[in-house]
């Protein structure tokens, strides 16, 4: 006979199960959210075959988790993101030949850092050639690198070691303990691929092709091309009415597409991905393109005419007179040559902007350009009645040419700016760049209104609505630019303007300096260490040393807000620009907390008496960044930025830490709930 057990008996029997469940929950909690050491990358080591002169390649192969990417080694280390760096300990058993070589990394322009970087997705390969001076070389080294993801805004730097054993030079098996990750970085960063979901480069390929297609449409409006549309199409309509003219019109369009696509194919084959990478950063191609843009701008404005040698044009034109489909092809070639002076700057822009380290980009770019360029010729051949509705060429075409000339002048400055920033010439600082743009677009607006006439312009009797609307848009753009002369960020143009650090007269910074006047504000208790080279945004005052900050928090009876950040952390900058700048957030940060920013990538070396030995990996931490990174890992079991922690006066966490999240309301709730919990725990009377 079964009797129901008393409640206290059942409870006692359930206690072991409850203990297990609680323990499991604690374990799961320690591996989730704020407590998580990540290693989304693994490395394999191989060697190439030994050649006849005793050289071989050491091959480092990275396998990268799906939503992560690895920064490469071949972009400007001053840009911001952490460049992958390899260090080899010298030994008389081998010698290095050349430098480390990344194999076919992808490339992207970043608007926040205002420069190009290279990276790997899925798999990354680096090769270092060495010359063997012994059968058993003693190879010892380390490498520093960074992996990031935009799924949840994490970015993690690592340091790994390698020896001869990894490459099989000695009969040892590789031991691969969990690497001392985050704290040994050179430069931490977090890259933001706007709206990235998957491969950021591939996601922008369609956008690039759309730009190239639009460029082809613009090229049709130039004076070298537009008048040729009815002239050329009329040629195909002289057939016997059997539809042969339509066929030849289609062949003509396909021939144009083929000619320009072959141009893109030639660029890809002749230069390759590595050389195309250099087009975006090296001073020579950038200065060359700047000069080309300037020369063509002068031509568009009417200073002189640029034409190809007539002998070349005539020779191709004679081939077009042969008739048949071969003649149609040569007629397309004639059109391409005749339109050279108007289309070259546009074609050149497409080719230069395709320099992203991909073989297919210039090919697809020129294909899209040619599609737009050839489209009207084929359509007018198929629908000849459309020709009667076309506007007649005249003074408006010259106006289009002049407008393009102004735009060429403005856009050409970008290439000069790239070289100027990369080589620190300081000849085109931000305010100089803006001043030139303001003058150029003001003159363009006056030209559109008919207040300026060039020598080959016809007089404007009446201002048309399209021209008026363009003038309004131009002057609106000028008004948008003007505050930038005094320090306005102009975020919409971040990818085109030099960085704010090149701005000599920044009234925002001057006002902040005047307001502080060298005095310590009420939000801090003493002069912050490292404040000569570290700073908070938006006029916030705080510390850059944890011990100083926690002492001040106790003295002021405020919770301590810890910002684990990095100089090269893009998502950190985005949080500051889009979340911290909100008045409600900024007011709370300035008044309710003592702040400390712990830069995990700062390379400032500390005096020897301040070096620390890590309890995490046993290594000596000699720099500010390495100590801060070690602190984050050891204390909070986390190695990604941005990472925000709020503590009470006993250094206990008030609310679960958060990371990258652009939801302002969520950030406010995080701050308010932590503050409420602080006053609940302490005996401080809430103000």
Secondary structure by P-SEA (a helix, b strand, c coil): ccccccaaaaaaaaaaaaaaaaaaaaaaaaacccccccccbbbbbbcccccccccccbbbbbbbcccbbbbbcccccccccccbbbbbcccccccccccccccbbbbbbbccccbbbbbcccbbbbbbbbbbccccccccccccbbbbbcccbbbbbbbbbbccccccccccccccccccccccccbbbbbbcccccccccccaaaaaaaaaaaaaaaaaaccccccaaaaaaaaaacccccaaaaaaaaaaaaaaaaaaaaaaaaaaaaccaaaaaaccccaaaaaaaaaaaaaaaaaaaccbbbbccaaaaaaaaaaaacccaaaaaaaaaaaaaaacccaaaaaaaaaaaacccccaaaaaaaaaaaaaaaaaaaaaaaccccccccccccaaaaaaaaaaaaaaaaaaaaaaaaaaaaaccccccaaaaaaaaaaaaaaaaaaaacccccccccccccccaaaaaaaaaaaaaaaaacccccccccccccccccccccccccaaaaaaaaaacccccccccccccccccccccccccccccaaaaaaaaaaacbbbbbbbcccccaaaaaaaacccccaaaaaaaacccbbbbbbcccccccccccbbbbcccccccccaaaaaaaaaaaacccccccbbbbbccccccccccccccccaaaaaaaaaaaaaaaaaacccccc
